[in-house]
Amino acid sequence: MPTTPSRPPQLVGRVFRGSRVVGEGLLTKKQLRSSAWRRLRHDVYADAALPVTHRLMVSAVGLVLPEAGGFTGRSAATLWGVDDVAAPTDPVEVLIPAAQRWNPGAGVLVRSLPSGRQLVRRGRWSCTSRVDTAVDLIRWGATADGVVLLDRLCVAGMVLLDDVRAAVLQLGPCRGSAQARRVAELADGIAESPQETRLRLLLGSGGLPDPVAQHRVFDEQGFIARMDFAYPELKIAIEYDGLWHGERRAFLTDRDRLNRLTAAGWVVLHVTLEEMRYPQRLVARVQALRAQRLTMVNTR
């Protein structure tokens, strides 16, 4: 019969150095190779019951990271609690002092710690501050992707949009500084999904007036609904992927509220991912609807 793997309680739910636990007599080398433990990198293991996430990989790298180093980029954002910005297979991003040399092996992206940059403590590890992390992330890549990411960081509560905007204005001439300022200008910090952000950018690039995001509609009975985007003066709502999404899907069956929305004079334009692949056509639909509603308003 196979031997039941040894699981010392001190190691349950933990990430640890294999050499340390063997040296302390908690496990033998043979026991360390059992199904109870998962090897994450050289001499670093974890309880096999732990889900493999980017946060787990950050902890694995943290155990071998040089003392003066810390985490940056999406790895830092993960430490600040935004779990969905990095996948387990994404490289762990670290900063180390410029004069220091370190060969971490595969799966780690190493950058030099900028002069004057201070790392802060986040639990067990050091990383860039909330604002520094956000600014670093939006300096690279496509502008739309940066706006999506910044909106996500703001909605997750990691950072305030005003703080990021103030920080990018203080950036000196450096790679990505103009990009960071553009992204911070375009973000609204309240979009509840990446596609909402992309829809808002699409409307703006088409020359349409900026709609009001997350607009709440009321009638004489009180609150009716919260729209993804709205032109309140024309009572036009624009909703991504159906009328309601997330917890609002249950609203689809509430005919009383839907009737109230219509009775209050609102028209809702539903936008799907497929329609967003044809931006000119979608912009034309919104322009036509705005023109129609504007005529109605002016003829009352």
Backbone hydrogen bonds, N-H to C=O, Kabsch-Sander energy under -0.5 kcal/mol:
donor,donor_aa,acceptor,acceptor_aa,energy
11,L,8,P,-2.1
12,V,8,P,-0.7
12,V,9,P,-0.6
14,R,11,L,-1.9
16,F,45,Y,-3.0
18,G,43,D,-1.9
21,V,17,R,-1.8
22,V,18,G,-2.1
23,G,19,S,-2.2
24,E,20,R,-2.0
25,G,22,V,-1.1
26,L,21,V,-2.2
27,L,21,V,-1.2
32,L,28,T,-2.1
33,R,29,K,-0.9
33,R,30,K,-0.7
34,S,31,Q,-1.7
37,W,34,S,-1.5
38,R,46,A,-3.2
40,L,38,R,-0.6
40,L,44,V,-2.4
41,R,44,V,-1.4
44,V,41,R,-2.5
45,Y,16,F,-3.0
46,A,38,R,-2.1
47,D,14,R,-2.0
48,A,36,A,-2.5
50,L,47,D,-2.1
53,T,51,P,-0.9
57,M,53,T,-1.8
58,V,54,H,-2.2
59,S,55,R,-1.9
60,A,56,L,-1.9
61,V,57,M,-2.2
62,G,58,V,-2.7
63,L,59,S,-1.3
64,V,61,V,-1.5
65,L,61,V,-1.1
69,G,66,P,-2.2
70,G,95,L,-2.3
71,F,126,S,-2.3
72,T,93,E,-2.0
75,S,72,T,-1.0
76,A,72,T,-1.4
77,A,73,G,-2.1
78,T,74,R,-2.0
79,L,75,S,-1.8
80,W,76,A,-1.7
81,G,78,T,-1.7
82,V,77,A,-2.3
83,D,81,G,-1.2
85,V,82,V,-1.1
86,A,83,D,-0.6
90,D,87,A,-1.5
92,V,107,G,-2.7
94,V,92,V,-0.5
94,V,109,L,-2.7
95,L,70,G,-3.1
96,I,111,R,-2.0
98,A,113,L,-0.5
100,Q,97,P,-1.8
108,V,105,G,-0.7
109,L,92,V,-2.9
110,V,108,V,-0.6
111,R,94,V,-2.2
113,L,96,I,-2.9
117,R,114,P,-2.0
120,V,127,C,-3.3
122,R,125,W,-3.6
125,W,122,R,-1.6
127,C,120,V,-2.7
128,T,71,F,-2.0
133,T,129,S,-2.7
134,A,130,R,-2.1
135,V,131,V,-2.7
136,D,132,D,-2.6
137,L,133,T,-1.9
138,I,134,A,-1.6
139,R,135,V,-0.5
139,R,136,D,-0.8
140,W,137,L,-0.6
146,G,142,A,-2.0
147,V,143,T,-2.3
148,V,144,A,-2.5
149,L,145,D,-2.3
150,L,146,G,-2.7
151,D,147,V,-2.6
152,R,148,V,-1.9
153,L,149,L,-2.4
154,C,150,L,-2.3
155,V,151,D,-2.7
156,A,152,R,-2.1
157,G,154,C,-1.4
158,M,153,L,-2.0
159,V,153,L,-0.9
164,V,160,L,-1.8
165,R,161,L,-2.6
166,A,162,D,-2.2
167,A,163,D,-2.0
168,V,164,V,-2.5
169,L,165,R,-1.3
170,Q,166,A,-0.7
170,Q,167,A,-0.8
171,L,168,V,-0.8
177,S,174,C,-2.0
180,A,176,G,-2.5
181,R,177,S,-2.0
182,R,178,A,-2.1
183,V,179,Q,-2.7
184,A,180,A,-2.5
185,E,181,R,-1.8
186,L,182,R,-1.8
187,A,183,V,-1.9
197,T,193,S,-1.6
198,R,194,P,-2.4
199,L,195,Q,-2.5
200,R,196,E,-2.3
201,L,197,T,-2.3
202,L,198,R,-2.2
203,L,199,L,-2.4
204,G,200,R,-2.2
205,S,201,L,-2.6
206,G,202,L,-1.1
207,G,204,G,-1.6
208,L,203,L,-1.8
212,V,230,A,-3.2
213,A,211,P,-0.5
214,Q,228,D,-2.5
215,H,212,V,-0.6
215,H,227,M,-0.9
217,V,225,A,-3.3
219,D,222,G,-2.5
222,G,219,D,-1.5
224,I,217,V,-3.3
225,A,217,V,-1.1
227,M,215,H,-3.5
227,M,225,A,-0.5
229,F,238,I,-1.4
230,A,212,V,-1.5
231,Y,236,I,-2.6
234,L,231,Y,-1.7
235,K,231,Y,-0.9
235,K,232,P,-0.5
236,I,231,Y,-1.5
237,A,267,V,-2.7
238,I,229,F,-2.8
239,E,269,L,-2.5
241,D,271,V,-4.8
242,G,239,E,-0.5
248,R,245,H,-2.0
249,R,246,G,-1.6
250,A,247,E,-0.6
251,F,248,R,-1.7
252,L,249,R,-1.9
253,T,250,A,-1.1
254,D,251,F,-1.4
255,R,253,T,-1.5
258,L,254,D,-2.0
259,N,255,R,-2.7
260,R,256,D,-1.9
261,L,257,R,-2.2
262,T,258,L,-2.0
263,A,259,N,-2.9
264,A,260,R,-1.8
265,G,262,T,-1.8
266,W,261,L,-1.8
267,V,235,K,-2.2
269,L,237,A,-3.3
270,H,268,V,-0.6
271,V,239,E,-2.9
276,M,272,T,-1.6
277,R,273,L,-0.6
277,R,274,E,-1.0
278,Y,275,E,-1.6
282,L,278,Y,-2.0
283,V,279,P,-3.0
284,A,280,Q,-2.1
285,R,281,R,-1.7
286,V,282,L,-2.2
287,Q,283,V,-2.7
288,A,284,A,-2.4
289,L,285,R,-2.3
290,R,286,V,-2.7
291,A,287,Q,-2.4
292,Q,288,A,-2.3
293,R,289,L,-2.6
294,L,290,R,-2.7
295,T,291,A,-2.0
296,M,292,Q,-1.8
297,V,293,R,-2.4
298,N,294,L,-2.3
299,T,295,T,-1.4
300,R,297,V,-1.0
